[in-house]
């Protein structure tokens, strides 16, 4: 009855959770920064930054 659970061993460690939380926070900050940059570009009339064709329709070039 005291055998370790295979499910419990599959859970991430506390250190792993800290890494995941930091990465998620960094991704949220990058996303927010991008949105604010696009909003600022739109508000100041720099619409070239918002051109959807600038990256070949969103696909990687080459």
C-alpha positions, 0 to 999 in steps of 0.5 A: 500500500505504500508503493510510490504512485506513478502519477505523483512521480510524473508531476513536475517538481517545485523547481520545474514549476518555478521555471514554467511560471517564469517562462509564462510570465516572460511570454505574457510580458513579451506579448503585452509589450508587442500589443502596446507597441502595435497600439502605439504605432497605430495611434501615431500613424506608423501603420507600416509596422502593422502591415500583415504582408511584411512577413510574407503573409505571416509565413516564414520567408524562404 
